[in-house]
Amino acid sequence: MSNDFQSGSRSGYRAKRKKTNLILNSLIVIVLALIFFVAYTIFLSGDDQATPKKEDTKTAANQTSEKENKDTEGKAVSEKAKEATELEESTDKESEEAAATEHEDESQAVVTEGDGSSSVLRTIENPAWKPVGTVQAGEHTPVYDSTSVDWQEMLKAISYATGLEESNLTVYWLGRDKTTGNGSFSTVASKDKTQKYNVYLEWVDGEGWRPVKVEELSAIE
């Protein structure tokens, strides 16, 4: 009787122990599975988070590059604007200087109104007029030939004194001024005959013809 009881107790103990081991082994498997699942989830989550960082890095690099390009373009535009402003200021300054010189020349002109006894409306004499330059050298003798250099230089001086373009000049007379030893006298008009002048020139050695007097006419006689 005693032996049967002990045998049954040992059998029950072994059964309980086996059941306990089974439960422990199951728990170990479950824990390992959970650890694997968590590790796997973290690993995937880490990759997902790493990718945006790379993209963020690329985006930041692109933004930096775009900013540098915009800064460079802005500097280029600024330089061009500065050059344009400097050019405009230089042009304005030259125009102002030219206008000042012209005004100064005009202020020195002496204008005498005609007395009504002739076709001369007014006479203009300006000491600021300068010789127009010449390519001729040596002793000078006026040449009144329309194909000569002297003739072309006289037309240049006439244009300078009257303000008429050479292409807009009609020459009615160009010859020696009998009242002087080295001067020339001309009668000219614009192509449309609205502006008519007598122009008196003098020769300056080495410098060319210089206007000395202009008579504005009401008619060409």
WODAUR-V419848 format. One record per run of one state. SS is the DSSP state (H for helix, E for strand, L for the rest). FROM is the first residue (numbers start at 1). TO is the last residue. Records with the same first field share a line. If there is no record, write none. Layout:
SS->FROM-TO  FROM-TO
This chain:
L->1-1  114-119  127-148  163-165  177-182  191-195  205-207  218-221
H->2-108  149-162  166-168
E->109-113  120-126  169-176  183-190  196-204  208-217
